[in-house]
Amino acid sequence: MLNGKTVLLGVTGSIAAYKIANLASMLSKLNADIHVLMTENATNFINPITFETLTGNKCLIDTFDRNFQFSVEHVSLAKKADVVLVAPASANIIGKMANGIADDMLTTTLLACKCKKIVSPAMNTNMYENPIVQDNIKKLKKFGIEVVEPDTGMLACKDIGAGKMPSEETLLEYILMEIRFKKDLAGKKVMVTAGPTEEALDPVRVITNHSTGKMGYAIARVAMQRGASVTLVSGPVSLKPPAFTSIINVKSAQDMFNEVSVRAADNDIIIMAAAVADYTPLNVSDEKIKKASSDLSIPLKRTIDILKYLGENKRKDQFLCGFSMETKDLLENSKKKLVSKNVDMIVANSLKVEGAGFGTDTNVVTIITKDGYKEFGQMDKEEVAKCLLDEILY
């Protein structure tokens, strides 16, 4: 995923330093080239050998260390880096960065770096809220350095408040957002629908489907990482929302229609990956529900066709993509939907193909447009999302 990308991790003197070992491991599994620079105080919290073992690179601390790989170490690393994350960032390092102080390997390298810099403050609440620290944080932002807002909770000192470093997963998302993809969707607004909808039969039972939302969530995440401003309209799922996206939770098909129809005109690309329940119960009295022996005995009506509505009302410069889940005649049925719904693209897959369908981490899709179709083999859903967005853009 991060082949050919170089990540610099700056670790300073904070108890949260131990978390960065896990982050380094996560980055290594994504095939990033990771270099760790530590302040001398950071070595009191975690041994440099830990990072060297995880990254395969020498952990740098001393500016004047003669056992180096490059001619001028801090300059060479600075030129090589695609992104720098300083985490945990102590009040001391924040002050140095804000005021251009370069008195060790980490701060010297930071001054030489032209790539994106991300800082994750971690310190006691009183220190974090100190006006001097807050002023230094404002300076960092003014210089284009991204500051990760700390979490609020119980700190190592047992105080409760702001100053807790976010999870490694959160920090990884900041890195991926910056370097995973080129920003070919920058300036674009993308709306994605995902997951199932539920239609209540009574206070206990619902009509729904087996959608887990994994495909739609993967599309939203990849679109965000490619620079888009993403709105995700999601039915009931058990997935963690993608970072840096605006998420709107809905339950019924009517709820989804209400949200999508209001926002549709403001988006450049709409991708309907949700599996909408096709039927909703008619007004049925409690007495009839009590007498019903099965769900089939309850009168039903079709829900609104959201994709067709969007096709009938889309802007000329808007791209609309729908999904088609079939059990037979995949191409024929999907081509009919392309025309009848007035969409620009249909992403079709079959429930009968291994590795495709609901609940899997992979998918096997055929992308259909008016110009023809392309078949893709089994891929994980984020790879499918990448291919889908490539087809839309190029």
N, C-alpha and C positions, 0 to 999 in steps of 0.2 A: 504493500500500500504506500509506503514512504521510501521506496527504493530511490537512491540518489539524493535524498534530502538529508541535510545536516542540521542537527538540533543542538544548541548549546544550553546546558542547564547550569544556572548559577545558584549555588547553595550557600546560605549564610547561617550564622549562629542562632538557631532556634530549635526547640524540641521537635518541631514539625519536620525537621530535616529527614527523619527516618522515612517519611512518606515518599520522598523523591526517589528512593531506591525502587519502590514499586512502579513509579512513573517511568523510570529508566528501563525497567524490565518490560513494561507495556510497549514502549517505543521500540525496544530491541526486537520484539515479536512482530512489529510492523516494518522491520528491516530499515529503520532509520540509522544513520551514522550519528552516534551520540557522544558528545564531549562534555564532561562535567568539570566545572571550575568551582573551587571551594574557597571560602575565606578561612583564615587560620582558626577563627573561633568555631567554624562549622565542624572542624575535625574533632572537637570535644563532644559532639553529639553523634557523629557517624564516621566510621573509618573509611578513608579514601579507597582502600582495597575493595570494599563492597561495590563501589561504582566501577572500579576498573574491571572487576569480575563480570559485572552485568553488561558493560558496554564494550569491552575489549580494547578500550583506549586508556591512556594514562590520565589519571585525575590530576589536574593542574592546580597548584596552590601558590607556589613561589614564582614571582615574576622573573627572578634571576636563576631559576633552575636550569642547569646546563645540559641535563639529560632530556632534550626535547627532539621532536621529529621535524620541526620546520625551522627555517632560518631565524625568523623573528616571530615567536610563538603567538603572542597576543594579536599581532597584525594578521598573520596567516589564518588563524581561526576566525577572526572577525570577517575576513574576506570570504571564507568558506561557508559561513553560517547562513542558513535560510531563515532561521528564527531563533531568538534568545528568550528563555523563560528564567526569570529570577524568582525562585521559590524554595523555601520560604524567604521572603524579603523582610529583613529586620528594619527597625527604625534607622539604624546606622547606615545601611546600604542605600535606603531610600534618600536619606539626607545627602550622601555622597553623590548619587546619581543626579539629584536635583540641582546640585551646585558644581558639577564638573570635576569632582575630586577623583584622582586616579592614583591610589597609593598601594595597590596590590594587583595581583594577576586578574581578578574578576573585574574590578573597576576600570583597569587599563583596557581590557578587552572590550568592555561595554562602550567605552568612549570611541573605540576604533570601529565599532559595528555600524553598518548602514542599514542592516535588515530590521525587520519588525522586532520590537522589544516588548515583552509582556512581564509585568511585575505582580506578584501575589503577596501582599502584606500579611505578616503573621507576627503578632505580638500581644502583650497585655492590653486590655481594653483602655486603661488610662493612658498608656503610651499612644495607642492608635488614635484616640480622641484628642490628644494634645494638639493645640492650634499650630505648633511648629511643624509637627508631622503632617497634619492636614494641609498646611501650606505647601510643604514639599511634594505631597501627592498631587496637588493642583499644578505644580510646576511640571511634574512628569507628564501629566496629561497635556499640558500646553506644548510640550516638546514632541507630542505624538506617541508617547509611550502608553500602551494600554495597561490599565490597572484593574486587576480582578478584585471585585468587592469581596471582602472577607465574610465568612459565615459568622453567625451569632450562636453562642452556646457556651458550655463550660470549657474553660481554658485549662492548660496544664497547671496553672497556679490556683485553680479552683474558683477563680472569679468567673462570673457569667456576663457575657456581653460580646460586642463585636471584636474581631481580631483573630478568629480561628481560620486557619488556612482551609480552603475548600478541598474536596476529595480529589484524589489523583485522576479519577474519571473526568471531573470537571476541567482540570488543568489540561488533560489530554485533548478535550474538545476545543479548547482555545488554540492549541498547537495545530490540530487538524484543520480547523477553520482557516488558519493562516496559510498552510503550506500543502495541503493534500492535493488541491486542484488549482489550475489557473482560474481566474475570476471572470469566466466568459458569460456569466449571468449577472454581473454587476449592473445595477440600475434597473433590473427587471423585477417585477412583482409576480410571484408564483403562488397559486392557491392549489392545495392538494387535499382531497378527501380520502379518508382511510377508515378501515374497520367496518363493523356491522352496524345496522340500525335495529332497534327493537320496537315492536308494536304490541302494546299491552292488550291482552285478551280480557283480563280481569286483574284484580289486585295481586294475583300470584303468578299467572302465566303470561308468556310473551311469545310472539312469532319473531324469529331472528334467523341468522345463518351462521356458518362456521368460520367466518372471516376473523382473523386475529389482528389485522391492521399492519402486519409486518412489511408488506410491499409498499403501502402508502407512506409509512414512517421512514422507510429507507429512501424513498424518492424525496421526501421533505428534507431529510438530513443531507443528502448529496446536493440537492439544489441550494441549500444554505451554504454548504462548503464551497460551492462554485460562485458564491457572491450574491445570490438572489435574496430578496426580502420575502420570506416565506410565511404564509398563513396555512395552518393545518387544521382542517375541520374534521374532528375525529368522533366516531361512534364509540361505544363502551369497549375498551380494551384494557389489557393489563401491562401495557408497554410504558417504558419511561419516555416522556416526550423528548424529541430531539432538541438539543441546545440551540439557543439563539433563534428560535422560531416562535411565532405567535400562534398559540393553540386555542381552539374553540371546541369545547366538548358538547356533543349533542346525543340524543337518544333515538328519537323517532325519525322516520323519513321526512316528515313534515318539518321537524326541527332542522334537519340538514338542509332541506330546500330553503327554509327561511333564511338561514345564515349564508348559504352559497349565493342565493339570488340577490341578496342585498350587496354582497361584496364582489360579485362577478365582474362588473364593469370596470373596477379599479385594478384588475389584474391583467398582466400580459399573457400569462400562460395558466391554463386551468387543467389539472390532471385529476380526473374522477376515478380514483382507485378504490373507493368504498364499495362494499357489497351491500346494497340497499335491500332490505326486506321488501318483497314484491307486493305483499298484501297487508291490509290493516282491517281490523274488525269494524263492521258497521255498528251503529248505536244499538247495543244489545242490553236488554234489561237484566238486572240481577237475577230475576226469576228464570229467564231463559238460560243464563249461565249455569244456574244450579241444575237445570234439567239436562244440560248438554252432556252427552256421554263421551264425547271426544272433541278435540279442537275443530275437526272437520264439520261438526254440526253447527258451528257458529258462523253466521253470514259474514262474508269477507268481500272487500272491494280492492281493486288495484290501487297502489300508492301512486303519487305523481311521478312521472318520468323526468327526473332531474336532468339527466344528460340531454334528453331531447329538448327540454326547455332552454338549456344553455346553448344548444346548437341553433335554436330558432332566434335567439336574442344576442348572439355573440357579435362583438365588434369585428370589422373587416380585418383589422390588424392583430386580432387576438388568436392565439393558438389553443385549440381545445382537443384534449386527449381523453378517450374513454377506455375502459377495460371490458373484455369479453371473456367470461368463463363458460366453456362449452364442454359437453360430453360427447358430441358427435358433430360432423360437418363443420369443423372449426373454421376453415377459411371461408366457406360459403356463408355461414351465419354471420361471421364477423364483418365480411364485406358488405352484407346487407345493412348491418348496424352503422357502418361508416357512412352510408348514403342516407339511411332513414333518420339518423340522429343529426346529420349535417355537422360531423366532426372532422377534424383534420387528421386524426390518427386513432387507430384502435390497437390496443395491446391485448393479444388473444393468448389464452392458454387453456389446457385441457385438464380436467380432473382425473383423467385416465392415464396421464403421463407421470411416470415416477419422478419425484423431485420437483413437481409443480403443484399448484393448488394451495389450499388453505393450510395454515399452521406450520409450513415448512420454512427453513432458512434459505432455501434455494427456489429457483423458478426456471421454467422452460417456456419461453415466449416467442410469439410471432408478431412482429410489428407491421401493421398494415396501413398504407396510405393510398391515395388515389393513383400514385405512380407505381404501385406494386407492393411487394411484401418482402420482409427479411426474417429468416428463421434463426434463432439463437439457441445454442445448446444450453445445458444445465449450468447455471451460475448462481452464486449467492445473490441475494436480493439487492445489495448495494451495487454490485456489478451490473445487474439488470437495470437499476436506476440510472447508472452512468450511461449505459448504451441507449436507453430511452431518451435521456436529455441530449445526448449527442445527435440522435436522429432528429430531434426537434430543432436543434440549433444549426446543424450542418447538413 
